[in-house]
Amino acid sequence: MQQSLGMPLHRANYFEIAMRIVISQGSDKYLTARVTQKMSEVIKKDGVNARGKRGVLDDETGLFEGFDFNQNAIFGSVVYLKPEVSVNRQTGEVLAKMPAHNSRIVIAAPRGATHYRFFGCASNINFELSEFTTLDDESDFIEVGNAAVPETVLDVSLSDGQNQNLNLTSPIFVTVGVSFFQDVNGEKYPLKNGSYNAVKIAKVDTGV
C-alpha cells in the first residue's frame, strides 16, 4: 500500500525535474500537487500490475496532453492559437510551430508588457528506468501589437544532429509557452517575475 501511495509523488517529482526548464518560466504554487494528482490518474490506469505495484504505463501518459503548468495564466486564455506539433521518433526531430498571427488579436498580453516570446521543450521520459532527455528552444522577442508576426518554429528536436536512427520508444512530452517582458531602455525584463507566463503540454506522443 505504501508503494502505491508514494508512487504518484515520486513520479510527479521526476516529471517536474525533466521539465524544469519550462516550469521555471511559468508555474503556480500548486503545480506539484496538481501533477501528483494527474500522475495518480495515470497510475490507476495500470491494469497490468497488481495493486501496490502499479506504475506509469506509456499509453496512459496521454492524459497529460493539454495540462497547464500555471493556473493563473491558462495557455488557451492567453494565446488564441493552436500549436502545430510534429514528432519523428526515428530521427528525433520535434517541431512546435506557432502560426503566423496578428498579436493584437490573438495574444492577451498583460498590462505593462511590451514584448513576448514563445518557448518550449520536448522531454523523452522513461519512467521505468528513471531516464530522460529534454531539449528546449525559444523565439526572438516579439513586439506586443505587431500585426504581422510570421510563423514561429520552436526546434526542440531530441537528436544530436548526427544519429538519424534513434527510434525513440518512451513517451515524448512537448510543451509550449509564452512569456512576457517589459522593455526599459532597450533591456527586456520579465513581467512580474513571470507570473503572467502561460505554459501547457501541447502534445504527448506515447509511442504506443
Backbone hydrogen bonds, N-H to C=O, Kabsch-Sander energy under -0.5 kcal/mol:
donor,donor_aa,acceptor,acceptor_aa,energy
5,L,1,M,-2.2
6,G,2,Q,-2.4
7,M,3,Q,-1.9
9,L,5,L,-0.5
10,H,6,G,-2.3
11,R,7,M,-2.8
12,A,8,P,-2.3
13,N,9,L,-2.4
14,Y,10,H,-1.8
15,F,11,R,-2.5
16,E,12,A,-2.2
17,I,13,N,-1.9
18,A,14,Y,-2.2
19,M,15,F,-1.2
20,R,17,I,-1.2
22,V,19,M,-1.2
23,I,19,M,-2.3
24,S,20,R,-2.2
25,Q,22,V,-1.2
26,G,22,V,-0.8
26,G,23,I,-0.8
28,D,69,F,-1.6
31,L,28,D,-1.7
34,R,30,Y,-2.3
35,V,31,L,-3.0
36,T,32,T,-2.4
37,Q,33,A,-2.0
38,K,34,R,-2.2
39,M,35,V,-2.8
40,S,36,T,-2.1
41,E,37,Q,-1.6
42,V,38,K,-1.9
43,I,39,M,-2.7
44,K,40,S,-2.2
45,K,41,E,-0.7
45,K,42,V,-1.0
46,D,43,I,-1.9
47,G,45,K,-0.9
53,K,50,A,-2.3
57,L,55,G,-0.8
60,E,57,L,-1.6
61,T,57,L,-0.6
61,T,58,D,-1.3
63,L,60,E,-1.8
64,F,61,T,-2.1
65,E,62,G,-1.7
66,G,201,I,-3.1
67,F,64,F,-2.3
69,F,199,V,-2.8
70,N,199,V,-0.6
71,Q,69,F,-0.5
73,A,70,N,-1.6
77,S,74,I,-1.7
78,V,74,I,-0.8
78,V,75,F,-1.4
79,V,75,F,-3.2
80,Y,78,V,-0.5
80,Y,106,V,-2.9
81,L,79,V,-1.0
84,E,97,K,-2.9
85,V,83,P,-0.7
86,S,95,L,-2.4
88,N,93,E,-2.6
89,R,87,V,-0.6
92,G,88,N,-2.5
95,L,86,S,-2.1
96,A,154,L,-2.3
97,K,84,E,-3.0
98,M,152,T,-3.2
101,H,149,V,-2.2
103,S,101,H,-0.7
103,S,146,N,-2.5
105,I,102,N,-1.7
106,V,102,N,-2.1
107,I,103,S,-1.4
108,A,78,V,-3.0
108,A,106,V,-0.6
109,A,107,I,-1.6
113,A,110,P,-2.0
114,T,181,F,-2.8
115,H,181,F,-1.9
116,Y,142,I,-2.3
117,R,179,S,-1.8
119,F,177,G,-2.2
120,G,137,D,-2.1
121,C,175,T,-1.3
122,A,135,L,-2.5
123,S,173,F,-2.6
124,N,133,T,-2.9
125,I,123,S,-0.8
125,I,171,P,-2.1
126,N,124,N,-0.5
126,N,131,E,-3.3
127,F,125,I,-0.8
130,S,126,N,-1.0
131,E,126,N,-1.9
133,T,124,N,-1.6
135,L,122,A,-2.0
137,D,120,G,-2.1
139,S,118,F,-3.0
142,I,116,Y,-3.2
144,V,114,T,-2.6
146,N,143,E,-1.9
149,V,101,H,-2.8
152,T,98,M,-2.7
154,L,96,A,-3.1
154,L,152,T,-0.5
155,D,153,V,-0.7
156,V,94,V,-1.8
156,V,154,L,-1.0
158,L,92,G,-3.2
159,S,92,G,-0.5
164,Q,162,Q,-0.8
166,L,90,Q,-2.6
167,N,90,Q,-1.1
168,L,89,R,-2.5
172,I,205,D,-2.4
173,F,123,S,-2.7
173,F,171,P,-0.5
174,V,172,I,-0.5
174,V,203,K,-2.9
175,T,121,C,-2.7
175,T,173,F,-0.6
176,V,200,K,-2.5
177,G,119,F,-3.4
178,V,198,A,-2.4
179,S,117,R,-2.5
181,F,115,H,-2.8
182,Q,189,Y,-2.5
184,V,182,Q,-0.5
184,V,187,E,-3.0
187,E,184,V,-1.8
189,Y,182,Q,-2.2
189,Y,187,E,-0.6
191,L,180,F,-2.4
192,K,190,P,-0.5
193,N,190,P,-0.8
194,G,191,L,-1.5
195,S,192,K,-1.9
196,Y,191,L,-0.7
197,N,194,G,-1.5
198,A,178,V,-1.6
200,K,176,V,-2.4
201,I,67,F,-2.3
202,A,174,V,-1.7
202,A,200,K,-1.0
203,K,174,V,-1.6
205,D,172,I,-2.7
206,T,204,V,-0.9
